[in-house]
Amino acid sequence: MNLLNVLSLLLEAGVALTGLWIGLAGKKLYGYLIALTFLIYVVYDLSRFMNAKLPGHDLIFLIASASIFIAVWIIGKQK
């Protein structure tokens, strides 16, 4: 794993934690959805680093994409 992979993984983890904080502290659904999306990215990147196969990785990425789509939709609908 090179430096860029490590930095990307750290940023993904930071976004996941920030999303979780938004969900918990701000009681915002989109925070949890952002956290879910980036937690999936962290798990995927770690599995690649450890050469582990993720069963159903296409479904996992569909869930991540749907999660961030819904989060952005909610944010966009707020005034």
C-alpha positions in Angstrom: 0.0 0.0 0.0 1.5 3.3 -1.0 1.3 6.7 0.5 -1.7 7.8 -1.6 -3.7 4.7 -0.7 -3.0 5.4 3.0 -4.0 9.0 2.7 -7.1 8.1 0.8 -8.1 5.5 3.4 -7.5 8.0 6.2 -9.7 10.6 4.5 -12.4 8.0 3.9 -12.3 7.1 7.6 -12.4 10.7 8.5 -15.4 11.4 6.4 -17.2 8.3 7.8 -16.5 9.5 11.4 -17.6 13.1 10.5 -20.8 11.7 9.0 -21.4 9.6 12.1 -20.9 12.8 14.2 -23.4 14.7 12.1 -25.9 11.9 12.5 -25.4 11.6 16.3 -24.9 15.2 17.3 -27.1 16.9 14.7 -29.7 14.1 14.6 -29.5 14.2 10.8 -30.3 11.1 8.7 -27.9 12.2 6.0 -25.0 12.0 8.4 -25.6 8.3 8.9 -26.0 7.8 5.2 -22.7 9.5 4.5 -21.1 7.5 7.3 -22.4 4.3 5.7 -21.1 5.2 2.3 -17.6 5.9 3.4 -17.5 3.0 5.8 -18.2 0.8 2.8 -15.3 2.5 0.9 -13.0 1.9 3.9 -13.9 -1.8 4.1 -13.4 -2.2 0.3 -10.0 -0.5 0.3 -8.9 -2.5 3.3 -10.0 -5.7 1.6 -8.0 -4.8 -1.5 -5.0 -4.1 0.7 -5.3 -7.5 2.4 -6.1 -9.3 -0.9 -9.4 -10.5 0.5 -12.4 -11.2 -1.6 -15.6 -9.3 -0.7 -18.6 -11.4 -1.6 -21.2 -9.4 -3.4 -19.0 -6.4 -3.9 -21.3 -5.1 -6.7 -24.2 -5.1 -4.3 -22.1 -3.4 -1.7 -21.2 -0.6 -4.1 -24.9 -0.3 -5.1 -25.7 0.2 -1.5 -23.0 2.9 -1.1 -24.2 4.7 -4.2 -27.8 4.6 -3.1 -26.8 5.8 0.4 -24.9 8.9 -0.9 -27.6 9.6 -3.4 -30.3 9.7 -0.7 -28.0 11.8 1.5 -27.4 14.4 -1.2 -31.1 14.4 -2.1 -32.0 15.1 1.6 -29.4 17.9 1.8 -30.7 19.4 -1.5 -34.3 19.4 -0.3 -33.4 21.3 2.9 -34.0 25.1 3.0 
